[in-house]
Amino acid sequence: MSAPIVEFKNFGFRYKTQKSPTLYDINLTIRKGEKVLILGPSGSGKSTLANCINGLNPFSYDGVITGSCKVAGMETKDASIFALSKVVGTVLQDSDAQFVGLSVGEDIAFALENQSVPRKEMLPMVDQAARIVGMEDFLMHVPYDLSGGQKQKVALAGVLHGDVELLIFDEPLASLDPRTGMTAVELIDRIHKEQNKTIVIIEHRLEDVLHRRVDRIVLMNEGRIVYDGDADSLLASDLLTRYGIREPLYIMAMKYAGCGMSPGQKLSDIHQLDLSPFEEKLKKQHLMEIEKHVPKIGEEILRVEDVTFAYGKTPVLKDVSFTIRKGEKVAFVGKNGAGKSTMAKLICGIERPRQGRVLMNGADYMSLSIKEIGEKVGYVMQNPNQMLVKDIIKDEVELAMLLRGKSRKEMDEAVKKTLKMCGLWPMRNWPVSAVSYGQKKRVTIASILVLQPDIIILDEPTAGQDFRHYTEIMEFLDELNREYGITIVFITHDMHLAIQYTDRAVVFAEGEVVADDSVFKVLSDDEVINRANLKQTSLYTLARRLGFEPEAYIEHFINYERMVRVHGKPAAD
Amino acid sequence: MENRLLINLVPGDTFLHRLTGKTKVRTFIILLVYIIMSFDIRLIMPLLILTIIGLVSLKTNWKRVKYFIIVIAAVNLLNIVLFWLADPDIGSYWCGGGNTVLLSLTGRLFLSAETLWYLSVRFIKMITSFMVSLVFILSITPSEMAAGLYSIKVPYKICTIFSIAFRYIPDIARDFNNIKVSLQTRGVELDPKKASLMSRIKQNVLILVPLIITSFDRVGNISNAMDLRGFGRGKTRTYYSEHEELKADKVFKAIHIILLLFCAYWIITQNIMPQTIKMWYPFA
């Protein structure tokens, strides 16, 4: 066994601003060369734990440490963040904000500049670090020209210098599209093997991280470590569901089929897993008749006809056509820059088509102002903090009515109805700043719904949310759709979301619509998946290995899953 | 991304661009001293010609620069007209007491050769100082600026403010646009045809609330990212963007010394020692 690099002993941490500790009784040893995943829902303390290793706690966030934490032999409460940064490299979640240089080369060099490394020595070091992550041809590029994935690579290169032995990745997948996320996981794995670094990954997206092997998983909940062991045993247990972590899709499928799983099996690798003991049950389940989900769909409310759009001379959308009918749940998917967000802006009238038409309830919308379109289509931004402008929840929800000069009576009625729909009525007089992220999201949705639009468009509604919050937000939206017939468009990278909560996916790639079909069809079409930077789900792999038709298998899974979710689980067999 | 600011983020490839940040900052400061110290057209004119040559050599995008040049020229013209209106006889004080009237409108309002000379020199001086700044701004990147300031002993934490500010201005502009768009769909009217100026100002204040909150989030992340990479650890710092001195930088160093000596001579003889004549006037 190699020497430990991180050693927590009876460790606890309490932020100065909080009454009770965020971490309790942490006993954890990470050895040199290990690759460890720290898993846990939001608020479980996993990021706090990472910040105790890299020194941000208590250097940047003041707090009280109990017990001991040694990193490379240094007791962290006595060491400075600078001393720690020589051993520990951290890649933060926000790949944009952490890019402090004005070019790729400068950002990679930032740590070296701060150590006063002479420029002559710095250049080859920057070059080498850039080469490791594959960014050596981009050294002169400015951050604004880079994709999220590229910025993340630069951030990684920036902490690879010198004697850094331990790399911490704080939610590395949060803002990446599925394919880029997969590449990121592969890159981390390659660095682990080729550079002999110790790796700590903080994530709640278990299935994506398991794309490459991890040595150990540490599961956290409410400030304590509740599991510390290998991935296979964790997957065989019921800990994931108990602590609100999303299980990999193939594990869900196997559980639905009633497969008894045990820690000895290679459950963490869908390609290596021996399926022979489960084959019979999986086949039987696949043949089971289940009621097909038929979405309640009304008349056509939005038609986009051959729309072309460009910013300056660069075309962003080319001949895009599709329709949306009342009561539908549609996902806009595709990689960043494929035109999804621009399409949303066009629908809201913020941008107008260069060519083609957008019809709302059969009429061309060119004569309508943004404000008027806002009464038909609502747009909910990804970050609720970018939308909230008032102090009190009720005022926030009221704003759109107020700006339209509605009467007090009309306003009160609409606000009351909307707040009740969104479950916010009891907290209508609360300050916006006092509620959780998920509730803020609800407030933003309510502030849009108050105008009773036909369609609401949500940009990445669950980005950065753990499974519990994800479920909470999505169930709420699903209910709005079921109970009130509200049409919802999701702009998303999340294939789980598209599978579980939408009826149809419009797939964008390079400004064109490359597919417009039910989600299970889209996700079993290799060409579409490649063009749109999507990723095969593990269901596809599972179906292939079992010799099933992937399309039919995914459809069956979706229907079964919906049945379980909406009606509760039917009796097995 | 479209660059709407004058600032270059990527170094260009002309003679002036290739100088080090240190040379650029020092040249700029010395030239400012050189302009400020005199009202002598014999000193100012050559510099104006040099800056025009410099501006042309930068192969800059004229469309971007034209607007600034026109505005600055117009403002300065207005400035000297106001000067003249305030005191038409100002030239006689500066040019040794003469008063050669060229044109007389009323008893108070007249144009003398001396005043015309003084105001022209003043105008050229203003334009030259603008041109020096313009060439400086167009030739330097914010990172080189930080490195250059550091080389003249400005603490590096202050230098970094320059480069960091330019790094995040476009991001904040993007946030601002996003917030604006979301408020517009909710009914905020920012179209000048449909809303009065006052109501537009009020509505823009609404945008500031979320903008400030998101910017604070970002500042937290930025400072963490900087701490984690050891910013502020040492007393000294080096700069990736500051390349080794080339031959041209060494030539500039020699020019700097000569210019500084000349400025010192000029300031002592012309500004500190008492003078009878305030500025050089060839027609006295």
HADDOCK unambig.tbl for C-alpha pairs under 7 A between the chains (distance, minus, plus):
assign (segid A and resid 81 and name CA) (segid B and resid 228 and name CA) 6.91 0.50 0.50
assign (segid A and resid 82 and name CA) (segid B and resid 230 and name CA) 5.14 0.50 0.50
assign (segid A and resid 82 and name CA) (segid B and resid 233 and name CA) 6.34 0.50 0.50
assign (segid A and resid 85 and name CA) (segid B and resid 228 and name CA) 5.85 0.50 0.50
assign (segid A and resid 85 and name CA) (segid B and resid 229 and name CA) 6.28 0.50 0.50
assign (segid A and resid 85 and name CA) (segid B and resid 230 and name CA) 6.56 0.50 0.50
assign (segid A and resid 90 and name CA) (segid B and resid 228 and name CA) 6.98 0.50 0.50
assign (segid A and resid 97 and name CA) (segid B and resid 218 and name CA) 6.14 0.50 0.50
assign (segid A and resid 97 and name CA) (segid B and resid 221 and name CA) 6.06 0.50 0.50
assign (segid A and resid 97 and name CA) (segid B and resid 222 and name CA) 5.44 0.50 0.50
assign (segid A and resid 98 and name CA) (segid B and resid 221 and name CA) 6.58 0.50 0.50
assign (segid A and resid 98 and name CA) (segid B and resid 222 and name CA) 5.41 0.50 0.50
assign (segid A and resid 98 and name CA) (segid B and resid 225 and name CA) 5.13 0.50 0.50
assign (segid A and resid 100 and name CA) (segid B and resid 164 and name CA) 6.61 0.50 0.50
assign (segid A and resid 100 and name CA) (segid B and resid 167 and name CA) 6.95 0.50 0.50
assign (segid A and resid 102 and name CA) (segid B and resid 9 and name CA) 6.62 0.50 0.50
assign (segid A and resid 102 and name CA) (segid B and resid 167 and name CA) 5.81 0.50 0.50
assign (segid A and resid 106 and name CA) (segid B and resid 240 and name CA) 5.92 0.50 0.50
assign (segid A and resid 106 and name CA) (segid B and resid 241 and name CA) 6.86 0.50 0.50
assign (segid A and resid 109 and name CA) (segid B and resid 240 and name CA) 6.41 0.50 0.50
assign (segid A and resid 111 and name CA) (segid B and resid 229 and name CA) 4.80 0.50 0.50
assign (segid A and resid 111 and name CA) (segid B and resid 230 and name CA) 6.03 0.50 0.50
assign (segid A and resid 113 and name CA) (segid B and resid 237 and name CA) 5.62 0.50 0.50
assign (segid A and resid 113 and name CA) (segid B and resid 238 and name CA) 4.76 0.50 0.50
assign (segid A and resid 113 and name CA) (segid B and resid 239 and name CA) 5.67 0.50 0.50
assign (segid A and resid 113 and name CA) (segid B and resid 240 and name CA) 6.75 0.50 0.50
assign (segid A and resid 114 and name CA) (segid B and resid 230 and name CA) 5.98 0.50 0.50
assign (segid A and resid 114 and name CA) (segid B and resid 231 and name CA) 5.45 0.50 0.50
assign (segid A and resid 114 and name CA) (segid B and resid 233 and name CA) 6.85 0.50 0.50
assign (segid A and resid 114 and name CA) (segid B and resid 234 and name CA) 6.73 0.50 0.50
assign (segid A and resid 114 and name CA) (segid B and resid 237 and name CA) 5.33 0.50 0.50
assign (segid A and resid 114 and name CA) (segid B and resid 238 and name CA) 6.89 0.50 0.50
assign (segid A and resid 115 and name CA) (segid B and resid 234 and name CA) 6.65 0.50 0.50
assign (segid A and resid 115 and name CA) (segid B and resid 237 and name CA) 6.61 0.50 0.50
assign (segid A and resid 116 and name CA) (segid B and resid 236 and name CA) 6.22 0.50 0.50
assign (segid A and resid 116 and name CA) (segid B and resid 237 and name CA) 4.51 0.50 0.50
assign (segid A and resid 116 and name CA) (segid B and resid 238 and name CA) 4.77 0.50 0.50
assign (segid A and resid 117 and name CA) (segid B and resid 238 and name CA) 6.42 0.50 0.50
assign (segid A and resid 118 and name CA) (segid B and resid 238 and name CA) 6.38 0.50 0.50
assign (segid A and resid 119 and name CA) (segid B and resid 238 and name CA) 6.94 0.50 0.50
assign (segid A and resid 119 and name CA) (segid B and resid 239 and name CA) 6.88 0.50 0.50
assign (segid A and resid 119 and name CA) (segid B and resid 240 and name CA) 6.00 0.50 0.50
assign (segid A and resid 144 and name CA) (segid B and resid 1 and name CA) 6.11 0.50 0.50
assign (segid A and resid 145 and name CA) (segid B and resid 1 and name CA) 6.55 0.50 0.50
assign (segid A and resid 350 and name CA) (segid B and resid 181 and name CA) 6.91 0.50 0.50
assign (segid A and resid 370 and name CA) (segid B and resid 184 and name CA) 6.62 0.50 0.50
assign (segid A and resid 370 and name CA) (segid B and resid 185 and name CA) 5.75 0.50 0.50
assign (segid A and resid 371 and name CA) (segid B and resid 184 and name CA) 6.36 0.50 0.50
assign (segid A and resid 371 and name CA) (segid B and resid 185 and name CA) 5.39 0.50 0.50
assign (segid A and resid 371 and name CA) (segid B and resid 186 and name CA) 6.60 0.50 0.50
assign (segid A and resid 371 and name CA) (segid B and resid 187 and name CA) 4.76 0.50 0.50
assign (segid A and resid 374 and name CA) (segid B and resid 185 and name CA) 4.68 0.50 0.50
assign (segid A and resid 374 and name CA) (segid B and resid 186 and name CA) 5.99 0.50 0.50
assign (segid A and resid 379 and name CA) (segid B and resid 182 and name CA) 6.87 0.50 0.50
assign (segid A and resid 385 and name CA) (segid B and resid 210 and name CA) 5.90 0.50 0.50
assign (segid A and resid 385 and name CA) (segid B and resid 213 and name CA) 6.98 0.50 0.50
assign (segid A and resid 385 and name CA) (segid B and resid 214 and name CA) 6.47 0.50 0.50
assign (segid A and resid 386 and name CA) (segid B and resid 179 and name CA) 5.71 0.50 0.50
assign (segid A and resid 386 and name CA) (segid B and resid 210 and name CA) 4.99 0.50 0.50
assign (segid A and resid 386 and name CA) (segid B and resid 211 and name CA) 6.73 0.50 0.50
assign (segid A and resid 386 and name CA) (segid B and resid 214 and name CA) 6.62 0.50 0.50
assign (segid A and resid 387 and name CA) (segid B and resid 179 and name CA) 6.37 0.50 0.50
assign (segid A and resid 387 and name CA) (segid B and resid 182 and name CA) 6.75 0.50 0.50
assign (segid A and resid 387 and name CA) (segid B and resid 210 and name CA) 6.50 0.50 0.50
assign (segid A and resid 388 and name CA) (segid B and resid 210 and name CA) 6.25 0.50 0.50
assign (segid A and resid 389 and name CA) (segid B and resid 206 and name CA) 6.18 0.50 0.50
assign (segid A and resid 389 and name CA) (segid B and resid 209 and name CA) 5.80 0.50 0.50
assign (segid A and resid 389 and name CA) (segid B and resid 210 and name CA) 6.00 0.50 0.50
assign (segid A and resid 400 and name CA) (segid B and resid 186 and name CA) 5.08 0.50 0.50
assign (segid A and resid 400 and name CA) (segid B and resid 187 and name CA) 5.75 0.50 0.50
assign (segid A and resid 403 and name CA) (segid B and resid 187 and name CA) 5.74 0.50 0.50
assign (segid A and resid 403 and name CA) (segid B and resid 188 and name CA) 6.55 0.50 0.50
assign (segid A and resid 404 and name CA) (segid B and resid 187 and name CA) 6.64 0.50 0.50
